[in-house]
């Protein structure tokens, strides 16, 4: 990037260069949506520290690095083995994208149950533009969300999952994004759409994994509709490489008597931030929004959430736990909003972080904004180090110090990982935690038997 071109100008120029090649460019409504997105992005610019929601996170990689749009050659990069959350030998549906390109040769969608469709965004735009037009861009807003606006303009890949009324999907559905292995820094903008119709049930596991050591920028947006009486278990893992920038925006709408059970595990990335906006719009709805992050080196992880109660008799539970080592930095900003007339609300929010180094940093800002008088809401945040007494107790029983520290970290994270309802996913997430920890972590499993 030359000194005369700002990051915003560079992204706008990229849009003008590739707009005619993006899926659905011949559809007036989609062309209008894309144009609105780039205009909003150009007008707002990149988020900066003077904005309250971004006071702890600066998008320095986007200022320092010039990213080109991904191309077909990037998508055909050789992948020796597919990164995954669930065991590769299990017979569950799986759709895989490499640098923003759908890879049918790495996907497995042969045994989908009736009433379930899993396709790329481009496929759905081509086969059923009227349906996708009725859902795409209907939940997340562009005003005040410049990165969502940029994604709306540039969305060049993504997964569309539709579970029809009353269908119960037994096996988890895995969505995998693999990035890296390119000759220069690239940017891709996946747009995911999940529609759970009335009284349906499904488990979706999404993974963003980075291969190689090169820089790249993943700007992901996901829209989720959970219809009346439906249940979605939505588990996300971010395991990007150490030079990556991962920015994600998740928008969820929850209907009457519906349940959204969400969990995010963050294990890498030079800079990662996830914004979650959840709206409880029907009585009896529940939102579970939990997560864990493990950062080391100079990695930066920001989780910012807003849960809005628009209807009475709705509940939410939000627990986030973090491990920060070396010079890593963690950020948690969580807000629960109870709107006027939304009575009989039960909301809980908690942020806990462990600092394994004196140079690590944690910033937490939990908030409640309540405009009703019959509610039960709580929030809290703690930051500290490993308990010396507990560490001494384990060492006095003959457990080596490094292993004792790992056991305490595992115990600390177990509370939030136990919030994952699917047993297979829960075990897979804990396995990733164990492999992140140093010093012969596998021995910890033997000590806990």
C-alpha positions in Angstrom: 0.0 0.0 0.0 1.5 3.4 -1.0 1.5 6.3 1.4 -1.0 8.1 -0.7 -3.7 5.4 -0.4 -5.5 4.9 2.8 -6.8 1.4 3.8 -10.4 2.5 3.1 -9.5 3.8 -0.4 -7.7 0.5 -1.1 -10.7 -1.6 -0.1 -13.0 0.6 -2.2 -10.7 0.2 -5.2 -10.7 -3.5 -4.7 -14.5 -3.5 -4.7 -14.7 -1.6 -8.0 -12.2 -4.0 -9.5 -14.0 -7.2 -8.6 -17.7 -6.1 -8.3 -18.5 -7.4 -11.8 -17.1 -10.9 -10.9 -19.0 -11.3 -7.6 -21.9 -13.8 -7.4 -25.3 -12.3 -8.3 -24.0 -9.1 -9.9 -26.9 -9.4 -12.4 -29.5 -9.2 -9.7 -30.7 -5.6 -9.1 -31.5 -6.1 -5.4 -28.1 -7.7 -4.7 -26.2 -5.1 -6.7 -28.0 -2.4 -4.8 -27.2 -4.1 -1.5 -23.5 -4.3 -2.4 -23.4 -0.7 -3.5 -25.0 0.4 -0.3 -22.4 -1.6 1.7 -19.4 0.0 0.0 -20.9 3.5 0.3 -21.6 2.9 4.1 -18.0 1.6 4.5 -16.5 4.5 2.6 -18.5 7.0 4.6 -17.8 5.5 8.0 -14.2 4.4 7.5 -12.4 1.8 9.7 -13.3 1.7 13.4 -10.8 3.6 15.6 -10.0 4.1 19.3 -12.1 7.2 19.6 -15.2 5.1 19.2 -16.3 3.7 22.6 -16.8 0.2 21.3 -13.3 0.2 19.8 -11.3 1.9 22.6 -9.3 -1.2 23.4 -8.7 -2.5 19.9 -6.8 -0.9 17.0 -6.9 -2.3 13.5 -3.2 -1.8 13.0 -2.7 -4.8 10.6 -5.2 -3.2 8.2 -3.2 0.0 8.3 0.2 -1.7 7.9 -0.5 -4.3 5.3 -1.9 -4.2 1.8 -4.3 -7.1 1.2 -5.4 -8.1 -2.3 -8.7 -9.9 -3.0 -8.5 -13.7 -3.2 -8.6 -15.4 -6.6 -9.3 -18.9 -8.0 -5.6 -19.9 -7.8 -5.7 -19.1 -4.0 -8.7 -21.4 -3.6 -7.0 -24.3 -5.3 -4.1 -24.4 -2.8 -3.1 -27.9 -1.8 -4.3 -28.9 1.7 -2.6 -32.0 2.9 -5.1 -32.6 5.7 -8.3 -30.8 6.5 -8.3 -28.9 9.8 -11.4 -29.9 11.8 -13.0 -29.7 15.1 -14.7 -33.1 15.0 -13.0 -36.4 14.2 -12.6 -36.8 10.4 -13.9 -40.4 10.5 -17.3 -39.4 11.8 -20.1 -39.4 9.3 -21.4 -35.9 9.7 -22.0 -33.3 6.9 -19.0 -31.1 6.2 -18.5 -28.2 3.8 -15.0 -26.8 3.3 -13.8 -23.5 1.8 -10.1 -22.8 1.0 -9.3 -19.1 0.8 -12.9 -18.3 0.1 -13.4 -21.0 -2.5 -15.8 -23.9 -2.1 -13.9 -27.2 -2.3 -16.3 -30.0 -3.1 -13.4 -32.4 -3.2 -12.8 -31.7 0.6 -16.5 -31.5 1.5 -18.9 -34.3 2.3 -22.6 -33.6 1.8 -23.8 -36.9 0.5 -26.0 -38.0 3.5 -28.0 -34.9 4.3 -31.4 -35.6 6.0 -34.6 -34.6 4.2 -35.4 -30.9 4.9 -31.8 -29.8 5.3 -29.8 -27.9 2.7 -26.2 -26.8 2.9 -24.8 -24.8 0.0 -22.4 -22.1 -0.8 -23.8 -18.5 -1.0 -23.1 -18.5 -4.7 -25.0 -21.7 -5.3 -28.1 -20.4 -3.5 -28.0 -17.0 -5.2 -28.0 -18.8 -8.5 -30.7 -21.4 -7.7 -33.1 -19.5 -5.4 -32.4 -15.8 -5.5 -35.9 -14.9 -4.3 -35.5 -16.9 -1.1 -32.0 -15.7 -0.3 -33.1 -12.1 -1.0 -35.8 -12.4 1.6 -33.2 -13.3 4.3 -29.8 -11.9 3.4 -29.0 -8.6 5.1 -32.3 -8.7 7.1 -30.8 -9.0 10.6 -27.4 -7.2 10.8 -27.3 -3.4 10.2 -24.8 -1.5 8.2 -25.1 1.8 10.0 -22.3 2.0 12.6 -20.9 -1.3 11.5 -18.3 -0.5 8.7 -16.8 -4.0 8.7 -20.2 -5.5 8.1 -20.8 -3.0 5.4 -17.5 -3.9 3.8 -18.5 -7.6 4.0 -21.9 -6.8 2.4 -20.1 -5.2 -0.5 -17.4 -7.8 -1.0 -19.0 -11.0 0.2 -17.4 -13.5 -2.1 -18.1 -16.8 -0.4 -20.1 -18.2 2.5 -22.3 -21.0 3.6 -26.1 -21.1 3.6 -27.8 -23.6 5.9 -31.5 -24.0 5.9 -33.3 -26.4 8.3 -37.0 -26.7 7.5 -39.9 -26.7 9.8 -40.0 -29.5 12.4 -36.8 -31.2 11.1 -34.4 -32.5 13.8 -30.8 -32.9 12.6 -29.0 -35.5 14.7 -25.4 -35.2 13.4 -23.5 -32.0 13.8 -22.9 -29.9 10.6 -19.3 -28.7 10.2 -18.4 -25.6 8.3 -14.6 -25.2 7.7 -12.8 -22.1 6.4 -9.1 -22.7 5.7 -6.9 -19.7 4.9 -3.2 -19.1 4.2 -0.8 -20.7 1.8 -0.9 -17.7 -0.6 2.0 -15.9 -2.2 1.0 -12.5 -0.8 -1.4 -11.1 1.9 -5.1 -11.7 0.8 -8.5 -10.7 2.1 -11.7 -12.7 1.9 -15.2 -11.9 3.1 -17.4 -14.9 3.9 -21.1 -14.3 4.5 -23.0 -17.1 6.3 -26.7 -17.4 6.5 -28.4 -19.9 8.9 -32.2 -20.2 8.9 -33.8 -22.4 11.5 -37.5 -22.7 10.7 -40.2 -23.3 13.3 -39.6 -26.2 15.7 -36.4 -27.4 14.0 -33.2 -28.4 15.8 -29.6 -28.6 14.7 -25.9 -28.4 15.8 -23.5 -26.4 13.6 -19.8 -26.3 14.2 -17.8 -23.6 12.4 -14.0 -23.5 12.2 -11.6 -20.8 10.9 -8.2 -22.3 10.6 -4.9 -20.8 9.3 -2.2 -22.7 7.5 1.3 -21.5 6.7 2.9 -18.4 8.1 1.7 -15.6 5.7 -0.7 -12.8 6.6 -4.3 -12.7 5.5 -7.5 -10.9 6.5 -10.8 -12.8 7.2 -13.8 -10.5 7.5 -16.7 -12.8 8.3 -20.4 -12.0 8.9 -23.0 -14.5 10.0 -26.8 -14.0 10.1 -28.8 -16.4 12.2 -32.6 -16.7 12.3 -33.9 -19.1 15.0 -37.7 -19.5 14.4 -40.4 -20.0 17.0 -39.8 -23.2 19.0 -36.5 -23.9 17.2 -33.1 -24.8 18.8 -29.7 -24.1 17.4 -26.5 -25.2 19.0 -23.9 -23.0 17.3 -20.2 -23.6 18.2 -17.4 -21.6 16.7 -13.6 -22.1 16.8 -11.1 -19.5 15.6 -7.6 -21.1 15.1 -6.0 -18.7 12.7 -2.2 -18.4 12.1 -0.1 -15.9 14.0 0.0 -13.3 11.2 -3.8 -13.3 10.5 -6.4 -10.7 11.2 -9.8 -12.2 12.0 -12.8 -10.0 12.3 -16.2 -11.6 12.8 -19.7 -10.2 13.2 -22.5 -12.5 14.3 -26.2 -11.4 14.3 -28.8 -13.6 15.8 -32.6 -13.2 16.0 -34.4 -15.5 18.4 -38.1 -16.2 18.2 -40.8 -17.3 20.7 -39.8 -20.3 22.8 -36.6 -20.6 20.8 -33.1 -21.4 22.0 -29.8 -20.2 20.7 -26.9 -22.0 22.4 -23.7 -20.3 21.2 -20.0 -20.9 22.1 -16.8 -19.5 20.7 -13.3 -20.8 21.3 -10.4 -18.5 20.2 -6.9 -20.0 20.0 -4.8 -17.8 17.7 -4.5 -14.8 15.3 -2.4 -11.7 15.5 -5.6 -9.8 15.9 -9.1 -11.2 16.4 -12.3 -9.6 17.3 -15.9 -11.0 17.4 -18.9 -8.8 17.6 -22.1 -10.6 18.6 -25.6 -9.0 18.5 -28.5 -11.1 19.7 -32.1 -10.1 19.8 -34.7 -12.0 21.9 -37.9 -11.1 20.0 -40.4 -13.7 21.3 -41.6 -14.7 24.8 -39.9 -17.7 26.2 -36.7 -17.3 24.2 -33.3 -18.1 25.5 -29.8 -17.0 24.5 -26.7 -18.8 25.7 -23.6 -16.9 24.7 -20.4 -18.3 26.1 -16.8 -18.6 25.1 -13.1 -19.1 26.0 -9.9 -17.6 24.6 -6.3 -18.6 25.0 -3.7 -16.1 23.8 0.1 -16.0 23.9 2.9 -14.1 22.3 1.5 -10.7 21.2 -1.9 -12.0 20.2 -4.9 -9.8 20.7 -8.5 -11.1 21.2 -11.5 -8.9 21.6 -15.0 -10.2 22.3 -17.8 -7.6 22.2 -21.4 -8.7 22.8 -24.9 -7.1 22.9 -27.9 -9.1 24.0 -31.2 -7.3 23.7 -34.4 -8.5 25.4 -37.3 -7.2 23.4 -39.9 -9.6 24.8 -41.0 -10.6 28.3 -40.1 -13.9 29.9 -36.8 -14.3 28.1 -33.5 -15.4 29.5 -29.8 -15.2 28.7 -26.6 -16.7 30.2 -23.2 -15.3 29.2 -19.9 -16.7 30.5 -16.5 -15.9 29.0 -13.1 -17.1 30.3 -9.7 -16.3 29.1 -6.0 -17.3 29.5 -3.4 -14.7 28.6 0.3 -15.4 28.5 3.4 -13.5 27.4 2.4 -10.1 26.1 -1.1 -11.1 24.9 -4.1 -8.9 25.4 -7.7 -9.8 26.0 -10.8 -7.6 25.7 -14.4 -8.4 26.8 -17.2 -5.9 26.4 -20.6 -7.3 27.2 -23.9 -5.5 27.4 -27.4 -6.8 28.3 -30.2 -4.4 27.3 -33.7 -4.9 28.6 -36.2 -2.8 26.6 -39.3 -1.2 28.0 -42.1 -3.7 28.5 -39.8 -6.7 28.6 -40.7 -7.9 32.1 -39.7 -11.1 33.9 -36.2 -11.2 32.4 -33.5 -13.3 33.8 -30.0 -12.4 32.6 -26.5 -13.4 33.8 -23.1 -12.2 32.5 -19.7 -13.1 33.8 -16.1 -12.5 32.5 -13.1 -14.2 34.2 -9.5 -14.0 33.0 -6.2 -15.6 34.1 -2.9 -13.8 33.5 0.0 -16.1 33.2 2.5 -13.3 32.7 3.1 -9.9 34.3 3.2 -8.5 30.7 -0.3 -9.8 29.7 -3.2 -7.4 29.8 -7.0 -7.8 30.2 -9.7 -5.1 29.7 -13.2 -5.9 30.7 -16.3 -3.8 30.6 -19.6 -5.6 31.5 -22.7 -3.5 31.3 -26.4 -3.7 32.1 -29.0 -1.3 30.5 -32.4 -1.9 32.0 -35.7 -0.1 31.1 -38.1 -2.4 32.9 -38.8 -2.9 36.6 -39.4 -6.7 37.0 -36.1 -8.2 36.0 -33.3 -10.3 37.5 -30.0 -9.4 36.0 -26.4 -9.8 37.2 -22.9 -9.1 35.8 -19.4 -9.4 37.0 -15.7 -9.5 35.9 -12.5 -10.7 37.5 -8.9 -10.8 36.4 -6.1 -12.5 38.4 -3.4 -15.1 38.3 -3.2 -18.7 39.2 -3.9 -19.4 42.9 -0.6 -19.9 44.7 -2.3 -22.1 47.4 -3.8 -24.4 44.9 -0.6 -24.6 43.0 1.3 -25.4 46.2 -1.2 -28.1 47.1 -0.8 -29.9 43.8 3.0 -29.7 44.0 3.0 -31.1 47.5 1.3 -34.2 46.1 4.2 -34.8 43.8 2.8 -33.2 40.7 5.4 -31.2 38.7 4.9 -27.5 38.6 4.2 -27.2 34.8 1.7 -30.0 35.0 0.0 -28.5 38.1 -0.4 -25.2 36.3 -2.0 -27.0 33.3 -4.4 -28.8 35.6 -5.5 -25.6 37.2 -6.0 -23.9 33.8 -8.0 -26.9 32.6 -10.2 -26.7 35.7 -10.6 -23.0 35.2 -11.8 -23.4 31.7 -13.9 -26.5 32.3 -16.8 -24.5 33.8 -17.4 -22.6 30.6 -16.7 -25.5 28.2 -19.3 -27.5 30.2 -21.8 -25.1 28.9 -21.5 -26.8 25.5 -24.5 -29.2 25.3 -23.2 -31.5 22.6 -20.9 -34.1 24.2 -18.8 -34.8 21.1 -18.2 -31.1 20.5 -17.4 -30.5 24.2 -14.7 -33.2 24.2 -13.3 -31.8 21.0 -13.0 -28.3 22.4 -11.3 -29.5 25.6 -8.9 -31.5 23.4 -7.9 -28.3 21.6 -7.4 -26.6 25.0 -5.1 -29.4 26.2 -3.0 -29.2 23.0 -2.7 -25.4 23.4 -1.2 -25.8 26.8 2.6 -26.3 27.1 4.6 -28.9 29.0 3.4 -32.4 28.2 -0.2 -31.6 28.5 -1.4 -35.1 27.7 -0.2 -36.2 31.1 -2.9 -34.0 32.6 -5.6 -36.4 31.4 -3.9 -39.3 33.3 -3.8 -37.3 36.5 -7.5 -36.5 36.3 -8.7 -40.1 35.9 
